[in-house]
Each structure stands twice: as structure tokens, then as C-alpha cells.
Amino acid sequence: MLSEKLLSFALLGIDPVLWVLVSMSVIAVGVMIERALVFGQIKKNYKNVDYYALRLTLEARLGILATFGNNAPFIGLFGTVLGIIQAFHTIGSNNAFDVQPIMQGISEALIATATGLFVAIPCVMAYNYFTRGVKMILTQKEAQLNEA
């Protein structure tokens, strides 16, 4: 009974997984743009901002990029597994053995892995870039505070 329900979920294919990954990508691009704008403004006048408020502002929403960068490949892999299950189920339900449905199913399944990597790599790069920026700005702020 449970296996039948899980199989019916798996037979939905990779489309739901791809929609999740596309949504993650759109959110990530929005976060990257927002962070770039905030960092540009803060670099101009970080000297006038309280250290702790500055830190909170700089680190805001970086966790989204880190989470997406870490989890998008696994979500893509999940889509690949679902696609392969669907391909094997299609083969099993046909009486004749044909290589074409296997290859089509596996190639469609691998699209999920590629999409997961396509989402994760820019997220990790942006997270590393912004984290480095946080360290640089906070170090400059600490130097300013030590001079005063």
C-alpha cells in the first residue's frame, strides 16, 4: 500500500523537482541582486553605521544562498532518481524491450541533476563573494573603531 503511493508519487516524473529548482533559481537571483545593491550602498557610508547594525545588514539573506547552494544538487539528484524510476516503470509495463525509452528516460532524468548544479554553482559563488565582502567591510569598520 505505502509502496504503491510512493510509486505513484515517483511516476509524477521530474517536473515538480524542476519547478522547485527554477523557483530556487529565481529567488537566488533576486537575493544576489538585492545583496549587490545593499553592498554598494554600504561601502559608501559604512563609517556612519553602528557595527552591529552593519553586521546584521551585511549578513542578511546570505543563508538563502548558502542553503540553495548546499541543497540544489541533492534536489536535482532526487529528480534524477524519480526520472530513472519512471523510465524503468515504463520499460516494465511494456511487453517488448526497447532501448529508446530507456535512453530517453535517463536523459530526461539527468536534466534534473544538471539543473541542480546550474542553480547551486552560482549560489555558492555568490555566497563566497558576499561573505568575503562582509569580512572586508567589517574589518574596515573595526579599524575605524580602533582609531577612534
Contacts in CASP RR format, 6 or more apart in sequence:
PFRMAT RR
TARGET T0000
AUTHOR 0000-0000-0000
METHOD contacts of the structure
MODEL  1
MLSEKLLSFALLGIDPVLWVLVSMSVIAVGVMIERALVFGQIKKNYKNVD
YYALRLTLEARLGILATFGNNAPFIGLFGTVLGIIQAFHTIGSNNAFDVQ
PIMQGISEALIATATGLFVAIPCVMAYNYFTRGVKMILTQKEAQLNEA
7 85 0 8 1.000
7 89 0 8 1.000
10 82 0 8 1.000
10 83 0 8 1.000
10 85 0 8 1.000
10 86 0 8 1.000
10 89 0 8 1.000
11 85 0 8 1.000
11 86 0 8 1.000
11 89 0 8 1.000
12 82 0 8 1.000
13 79 0 8 1.000
13 82 0 8 1.000
13 83 0 8 1.000
13 86 0 8 1.000
14 79 0 8 1.000
14 80 0 8 1.000
14 82 0 8 1.000
14 83 0 8 1.000
14 86 0 8 1.000
14 108 0 8 1.000
14 109 0 8 1.000
14 111 0 8 1.000
14 112 0 8 1.000
17 75 0 8 1.000
17 76 0 8 1.000
17 78 0 8 1.000
17 79 0 8 1.000
17 82 0 8 1.000
17 112 0 8 1.000
18 79 0 8 1.000
18 111 0 8 1.000
18 112 0 8 1.000
18 115 0 8 1.000
20 75 0 8 1.000
21 72 0 8 1.000
21 75 0 8 1.000
21 76 0 8 1.000
21 112 0 8 1.000
21 115 0 8 1.000
21 116 0 8 1.000
21 118 0 8 1.000
21 119 0 8 1.000
22 115 0 8 1.000
24 68 0 8 1.000
24 72 0 8 1.000
24 75 0 8 1.000
24 119 0 8 1.000
25 118 0 8 1.000
25 119 0 8 1.000
27 64 0 8 1.000
27 68 0 8 1.000
28 64 0 8 1.000
28 65 0 8 1.000
28 68 0 8 1.000
28 119 0 8 1.000
28 122 0 8 1.000
28 123 0 8 1.000
28 126 0 8 1.000
31 61 0 8 1.000
31 64 0 8 1.000
31 65 0 8 1.000
31 126 0 8 1.000
32 65 0 8 1.000
32 122 0 8 1.000
32 126 0 8 1.000
34 61 0 8 1.000
35 61 0 8 1.000
35 62 0 8 1.000
35 65 0 8 1.000
35 126 0 8 1.000
35 130 0 8 1.000
38 57 0 8 1.000
38 58 0 8 1.000
38 60 0 8 1.000
39 58 0 8 1.000
39 130 0 8 1.000
39 133 0 8 1.000
39 137 0 8 1.000
42 49 0 8 1.000
42 54 0 8 1.000
42 57 0 8 1.000
42 58 0 8 1.000
42 137 0 8 1.000
43 137 0 8 1.000
46 54 0 8 1.000
46 137 0 8 1.000
46 140 0 8 1.000
46 141 0 8 1.000
47 141 0 8 1.000
47 144 0 8 1.000
49 57 0 8 1.000
49 141 0 8 1.000
51 138 0 8 1.000
51 141 0 8 1.000
51 142 0 8 1.000
51 145 0 8 1.000
54 137 0 8 1.000
54 138 0 8 1.000
54 141 0 8 1.000
55 134 0 8 1.000
55 138 0 8 1.000
58 130 0 8 1.000
58 133 0 8 1.000
58 134 0 8 1.000
58 137 0 8 1.000
58 138 0 8 1.000
59 134 0 8 1.000
62 127 0 8 1.000
62 130 0 8 1.000
62 131 0 8 1.000
62 134 0 8 1.000
63 127 0 8 1.000
65 123 0 8 1.000
65 124 0 8 1.000
65 126 0 8 1.000
65 127 0 8 1.000
65 130 0 8 1.000
66 123 0 8 1.000
66 127 0 8 1.000
68 119 0 8 1.000
68 120 0 8 1.000
68 123 0 8 1.000
69 119 0 8 1.000
69 120 0 8 1.000
69 121 0 8 1.000
69 123 0 8 1.000
69 124 0 8 1.000
69 127 0 8 1.000
70 120 0 8 1.000
71 120 0 8 1.000
72 116 0 8 1.000
72 117 0 8 1.000
72 119 0 8 1.000
72 120 0 8 1.000
72 123 0 8 1.000
73 113 0 8 1.000
73 116 0 8 1.000
73 117 0 8 1.000
73 120 0 8 1.000
75 112 0 8 1.000
75 116 0 8 1.000
76 112 0 8 1.000
76 113 0 8 1.000
76 115 0 8 1.000
76 116 0 8 1.000
76 117 0 8 1.000
77 112 0 8 1.000
77 113 0 8 1.000
78 112 0 8 1.000
79 109 0 8 1.000
79 112 0 8 1.000
79 113 0 8 1.000
80 109 0 8 1.000
80 110 0 8 1.000
80 112 0 8 1.000
80 113 0 8 1.000
81 109 0 8 1.000
82 109 0 8 1.000
82 112 0 8 1.000
83 105 0 8 1.000
83 106 0 8 1.000
83 108 0 8 1.000
83 109 0 8 1.000
83 112 0 8 1.000
84 105 0 8 1.000
84 106 0 8 1.000
84 109 0 8 1.000
86 105 0 8 1.000
86 109 0 8 1.000
87 101 0 8 1.000
87 102 0 8 1.000
87 104 0 8 1.000
87 105 0 8 1.000
87 106 0 8 1.000
87 108 0 8 1.000
87 109 0 8 1.000
90 101 0 8 1.000
90 105 0 8 1.000
91 97 0 8 1.000
91 98 0 8 1.000
91 101 0 8 1.000
91 102 0 8 1.000
94 101 0 8 1.000
END
